[in-house]
Amino acid sequence: MAATGNGPLAGVRVVELAGIGPGPFAAMVLADLGADVVRVDRPGGAGLNIDPAYDLTNRNKRSVLIDLKADGGPDQVLDLVERADVLIEGYRPGVAERLGVGPRECHARNPRLVYGRMTGWGQEGPLAQRAGHDIAYIAITGTLGMIGKADEPPTVPANLVGDYAGGSLYLVIGVLAALQHARTEGGGGQVVDAAIVDGAAHLATMIHGMMAAGGWQDRRGANLLDGGCPFYGNYETADGEYMAVGALEQQFYNEFIELLGIKDEAPARKDFTRWGELRDAVAARFRMKTREEWTAVFEGSDACVAPVLSLGEAPSHPHLAARGTFVEHGGLIQPAPAPRFSATPGAVVRPPARPGADTAEVALDWDIPGLAGTAKEEDR
């Protein structure tokens, strides 16, 4: 099965040089959208300490095993590149060049190739050669410093803001834009430099505008959208769970305080000097009922209140269940492909690729007979 279905990228071929974090996630997004993604795994694995059967970022892909440091290894990758539309790599700057699969070598074999590079610091700049992780990338952009309470250290948002939002999704945007250019008359391949520092900074564009206009203070926990506002935040319930409140607009706020039961005692929301008093009133009220009870109170309203669910609870939420936001495949509950398309829907059709398991199949589908010789006997 060469393609993952009839997604909008059906027919697009992607070579992914195995790595961890944002590169594999970006390639998964392309695979979810129907691209034929072939992951080039190296002997010994990519370094992520997880059973490959559970690495969902490798779903909808196929894997071949190639040792880029062995004789003939780079040539095998270039054979794939010659037949591909896109390549994704997440090495430090210069590593792909030293391995013989950099942009120059790849474009010599395929001038229309979109060469996607995923790094934290970018391909150039004083930190380009430094090691790093998500937390450092979002730290220097000011993004991390925005998140959390004013009197506590910044809150680490897992690796969602840096690796995946500022990294993977910007790489996908860049790859798709470059692919469109490559397919236009007179267009050609090019290199997409997706740096997490660039993407994470870009995500805060609206905030920079608000700060310039005087509508955002350059400190966390003091603004409308960062927990500084008493009607935009999380509140503990009687059972130690939480409810999320986002009643920003006046009409939604009115419904919120009425259903919460503090309509007659809540201080005016526009009186910033009494925001502390308002927050205390909201918090005290929420502590009077459980999360389930408050969920029932706000059910069907426009008060913009929702229960804060755990990862394990989320798939069972009635709205997410009705939409099929999560799917089960191969015994694993996982987020469904997103976004959705009316004519060319994506789907999860293959489990996480096992390193090297598809070498013979890819050799046949991509018409690279020499690649089949690298397949392990148990994979044939």
WOBELHU-V578013 format. One record per residue. N is the residue number from 1. SS is DSSP state (2 for helix, 1 for strand, 0 for the rest). BURIAL is # if it has 16 or more other ideal C-beta (glycine too) atoms within 10 Angstrom, else .. Layout:
{{N & SS & BURIAL} {N & SS & BURIAL}}
//
This chain:
{{1 & 0 & .} {2 & 0 & .} {3 & 0 & #} {4 & 0 & #} {5 & 0 & #} {6 & 0 & .} {7 & 0 & #} {8 & 0 & .} {9 & 0 & #} {10 & 0 & #} {11 & 0 & .} {12 & 0 & #} {13 & 1 & #} {14 & 1 & #} {15 & 1 & #} {16 & 1 & #} {17 & 1 & #} {18 & 0 & #} {19 & 0 & #} {20 & 0 & #} {21 & 0 & #} {22 & 2 & #} {23 & 2 & #} {24 & 2 & #} {25 & 2 & #} {26 & 2 & #} {27 & 2 & #} {28 & 2 & #} {29 & 2 & #} {30 & 2 & #} {31 & 2 & #} {32 & 2 & #} {33 & 0 & #} {34 & 0 & #} {35 & 0 & #} {36 & 1 & #} {37 & 1 & #} {38 & 1 & #} {39 & 1 & #} {40 & 1 & #} {41 & 1 & #} {42 & 0 & #} {43 & 0 & .} {44 & 0 & .} {45 & 0 & .} {46 & 0 & #} {47 & 0 & .} {48 & 0 & .} {49 & 0 & .} {50 & 0 & .} {51 & 0 & .} {52 & 2 & #} {53 & 2 & .} {54 & 2 & .} {55 & 0 & #} {56 & 2 & #} {57 & 2 & #} {58 & 2 & #} {59 & 0 & #} {60 & 0 & #} {61 & 1 & #} {62 & 1 & #} {63 & 1 & #} {64 & 1 & #} {65 & 1 & #} {66 & 0 & #} {67 & 0 & #} {68 & 0 & #} {69 & 0 & .} {70 & 0 & .} {71 & 0 & .} {72 & 0 & .} {73 & 2 & #} {74 & 2 & #} {75 & 2 & .} {76 & 2 & #} {77 & 2 & #} {78 & 2 & #} {79 & 2 & #} {80 & 2 & #} {81 & 2 & #} {82 & 2 & .} {83 & 0 & .} {84 & 0 & #} {85 & 0 & #} {86 & 1 & #} {87 & 1 & #} {88 & 1 & #} {89 & 1 & #} {90 & 0 & #} {91 & 0 & #} {92 & 0 & .} {93 & 0 & #} {94 & 0 & .} {95 & 2 & .} {96 & 2 & #} {97 & 2 & .} {98 & 2 & .} {99 & 2 & #} {100 & 0 & #} {101 & 0 & #} {102 & 0 & #} {103 & 2 & #} {104 & 2 & .} {105 & 2 & #} {106 & 2 & #} {107 & 2 & #} {108 & 2 & .} {109 & 2 & #} {110 & 0 & #} {111 & 0 & .} {112 & 0 & .} {113 & 0 & #} {114 & 1 & #} {115 & 1 & #} {116 & 1 & #} {117 & 1 & #} {118 & 1 & #} {119 & 1 & #} {120 & 0 & #} {121 & 0 & #} {122 & 0 & #} {123 & 0 & .} {124 & 0 & .} {125 & 0 & .} {126 & 0 & .} {127 & 0 & #} {128 & 0 & .} {129 & 0 & .} {130 & 0 & .} {131 & 0 & .} {132 & 0 & #} {133 & 0 & .} {134 & 2 & #} {135 & 2 & #} {136 & 2 & #} {137 & 2 & #} {138 & 2 & #} {139 & 2 & #} {140 & 2 & .} {141 & 0 & #} {142 & 0 & .} {143 & 0 & #} {144 & 2 & #} {145 & 2 & .} {146 & 2 & #} {147 & 0 & #} {148 & 0 & #} {149 & 0 & .} {150 & 0 & .} {151 & 0 & .} {152 & 0 & .} {153 & 0 & .} {154 & 0 & #} {155 & 0 & .} {156 & 0 & .} {157 & 0 & #} {158 & 0 & .} {159 & 0 & #} {160 & 2 & .} {161 & 2 & #} {162 & 2 & #} {163 & 2 & #} {164 & 2 & #} {165 & 2 & #} {166 & 2 & #} {167 & 2 & #} {168 & 2 & #} {169 & 2 & #} {170 & 2 & #} {171 & 2 & #} {172 & 2 & #} {173 & 2 & .} {174 & 2 & #} {175 & 2 & #} {176 & 2 & #} {177 & 2 & .} {178 & 2 & #} {179 & 2 & #} {180 & 2 & .} {181 & 2 & .} {182 & 2 & #} {183 & 0 & .} {184 & 0 & .} {185 & 0 & .} {186 & 0 & .} {187 & 0 & .} {188 & 0 & .} {189 & 0 & #} {190 & 1 & #} {191 & 1 & #} {192 & 1 & #} {193 & 1 & #} {194 & 1 & #} {195 & 1 & #} {196 & 2 & #} {197 & 2 & #} {198 & 2 & #} {199 & 2 & #} {200 & 2 & #} {201 & 2 & #} {202 & 2 & .} {203 & 2 & #} {204 & 0 & #} {205 & 2 & .} {206 & 2 & .} {207 & 2 & #} {208 & 2 & .} {209 & 2 & .} {210 & 2 & #} {211 & 2 & .} {212 & 2 & .} {213 & 0 & .} {214 & 0 & .} {215 & 0 & .} {216 & 0 & #} {217 & 0 & .} {218 & 0 & .} {219 & 0 & .} {220 & 0 & #} {221 & 0 & #} {222 & 0 & .} {223 & 0 & #} {224 & 0 & .} {225 & 0 & .} {226 & 0 & #} {227 & 0 & #} {228 & 0 & #} {229 & 0 & #} {230 & 0 & #} {231 & 0 & #} {232 & 1 & #} {233 & 1 & #} {234 & 1 & .} {235 & 1 & #} {236 & 1 & .} {237 & 0 & #} {238 & 0 & .} {239 & 0 & .} {240 & 0 & .} {241 & 0 & #} {242 & 1 & #} {243 & 1 & #} {244 & 1 & .} {245 & 1 & #} {246 & 1 & #} {247 & 0 & #} {248 & 0 & .} {249 & 0 & .} {250 & 2 & .} {251 & 2 & .} {252 & 2 & #} {253 & 2 & #} {254 & 2 & .} {255 & 2 & #} {256 & 2 & #} {257 & 2 & #} {258 & 2 & .} {259 & 2 & #} {260 & 2 & #} {261 & 0 & .} {262 & 0 & #} {263 & 0 & .} {264 & 0 & .} {265 & 0 & .} {266 & 0 & #} {267 & 0 & .} {268 & 0 & .} {269 & 0 & #} {270 & 0 & .} {271 & 0 & .} {272 & 2 & .} {273 & 2 & .} {274 & 2 & .} {275 & 2 & #} {276 & 2 & .} {277 & 2 & .} {278 & 2 & #} {279 & 2 & #} {280 & 2 & .} {281 & 2 & #} {282 & 2 & #} {283 & 2 & .} {284 & 2 & .} {285 & 2 & #} {286 & 2 & #} {287 & 0 & .} {288 & 0 & .} {289 & 0 & #} {290 & 0 & .} {291 & 2 & #} {292 & 2 & .} {293 & 2 & .} {294 & 2 & #} {295 & 2 & #} {296 & 2 & .} {297 & 2 & #} {298 & 2 & #} {299 & 0 & .} {300 & 0 & .} {301 & 0 & .} {302 & 0 & .} {303 & 0 & #} {304 & 0 & #} {305 & 1 & #} {306 & 1 & #} {307 & 1 & #} {308 & 0 & .} {309 & 0 & #} {310 & 0 & .} {311 & 2 & .} {312 & 2 & .} {313 & 2 & .} {314 & 2 & .} {315 & 0 & #} {316 & 0 & .} {317 & 0 & #} {318 & 2 & .} {319 & 2 & .} {320 & 2 & #} {321 & 2 & .} {322 & 2 & .} {323 & 2 & .} {324 & 0 & .} {325 & 0 & .} {326 & 1 & .} {327 & 1 & .} {328 & 1 & .} {329 & 1 & #} {330 & 0 & .} {331 & 0 & .} {332 & 1 & .} {333 & 1 & .} {334 & 1 & #} {335 & 1 & .} {336 & 0 & #} {337 & 0 & #} {338 & 0 & .} {339 & 0 & .} {340 & 0 & .} {341 & 0 & .} {342 & 0 & .} {343 & 0 & .} {344 & 0 & .} {345 & 0 & .} {346 & 0 & #} {347 & 0 & #} {348 & 0 & #} {349 & 0 & #} {350 & 0 & #} {351 & 0 & #} {352 & 0 & #} {353 & 0 & #} {354 & 0 & #} {355 & 0 & #} {356 & 0 & #} {357 & 0 & #} {358 & 0 & #} {359 & 2 & #} {360 & 2 & #} {361 & 2 & #} {362 & 2 & #} {363 & 2 & #} {364 & 2 & .} {365 & 2 & #} {366 & 0 & #} {367 & 0 & .} {368 & 0 & #} {369 & 2 & .} {370 & 2 & .} {371 & 2 & #} {372 & 2 & .} {373 & 0 & .} {374 & 0 & #} {375 & 0 & #} {376 & 0 & .} {377 & 2 & .} {378 & 2 & .} {379 & 2 & #} {380 & 0 & .}}
//
